Amino acid sequence: MKLRRHRFTVLGTYFLVIATVASVGAAVWRSTQRSTRDPAQRYMLAAVKRGDLFPSMTASGRVESSVRTVVECELENITIGVLGQPLSAGGASVLLSIVPEGTMVKKGDVLATLDSSDYEELLRQQRITVERSRADFRTAELNVEIAKLAVREFRDGSMVEAVNDFRRTIAMAQADMVRVDERLSWSRRMLEKGYVPKGQVIGEEFNRAKAEFALSQERAALDLFTKWTAPTALRRRQVAVLGAEATLAYQRTRLARNLERLAKLEKQVERCTIHAEHDGLVIYANDERRNIHIEPGIYVRQRQDLMYLPDLTSMEVVTALHESLVKTVEKGMHAKIYVEGLPDRRFEGHVTTVAAIPTPNLRSDVRYFDSTVRLDHAPKGLLPGMTARVEIDLERRNDVLTVPAMAVTREQGHEYCYVVHDEGLERREVTLGEGTKDLLEISEGLKEGESVVLNPVLSEVEQDTIAVAEQDSPVGTASTAPKDAAELVSSN
């Protein structure tokens, strides 16, 4: 056993020496290769140069319609009184029919029908009530006319005739007074001559007193009639006019209210047949959380959503912008839209809205802002809910330092470029500005005219990286595939 253990120890030492020699030889060979071969022969290079940059930002989103009508049950709870008994319709009905989901409809097409029997009965009763109210209103109008005629008849007829009667009676009393005065004067003269007895004179004086009293009575009656009796009777008739007019106003308001209820019931019956307000695509308003499935036979309530009717001629894409990028996007910016359901096609559009506050998200601390991109022309086949990718053209950058996007790698959260020198490669950290899919703006780290490696692979560039790069920052794990330009801009 000791002999075998010693033999294994000798063999292990032997193989260790061989491995060490091989490693040293490989290192010498690599050093020789690095020093003897130009990096331009081993790597694809690109020059750092100035130029105009047309940066863009890419974001995903979903296709929606900018005109999205919500079709809901518009029936209302209505109660009317008929001969003191309340009748009502509860603001709900049974869905009798509905067009299939996904149907393309035109403006005015029938979308759904609801059971209108309850509202039709209320409508029939209300029409009877309206006719009764019209009759009462007409009666009130006639009563006002009659009351006004009574005022005119008394003021211009009966009162004038009564005053004239009083004046005729007074005139007759005055004539009697004149006749009695003449007889009294004659009797007195005859008494002085002895032709008549004194008793006759006394009788004539009594007749004069009677005539004078009758005249004063007639004058007092006229005064009483003109000052009190006639104005009182006229005022009573005027009060009757006011009462008739008040009744007429009430009947007018009652008729208007009944007509308003009639129009409202007619509107409710019309709403039992739902028509499309514009062209669009029918989408049922199913709600899985509440276990609501739109189908014929269900009982729908007031204000319940039945379907959505997006207008396919006015489409937009709703995207979520990262909080680091939202400040670079403004209303009116041009955008290119690519829809997964319509491959190999590009659509033009413009940014219409950018949310001022982020969308609430309790699951993440990262904030996103909703943005809307309106399509200039909506193509056929574009439907709500499709997945889309939006490229928003940002502000143009003139005369900036640029490199190809493939020349930048991300290592340990920083961006680097491998710059070519005569003695090898320098790993240099850079600061990015704006970018496109192909080019990136370099704010710091490179100079115009330098050459950088395209698609650097860590296992290869480590062999040619010179010490000056190692002093700047330790080499981390390089990405074998550079990130997309939009992602690099986002990370910056």
Order of alpha helices (4+ residues) and beta strands (2+ residues): alpha-alpha-beta-beta-beta-beta-beta-beta-beta-beta-beta-alpha-alpha-alpha-alpha-beta-beta-beta-beta-beta-beta-beta-beta-beta-beta-beta-beta-beta-beta-beta-beta-beta-alpha-alpha-alpha
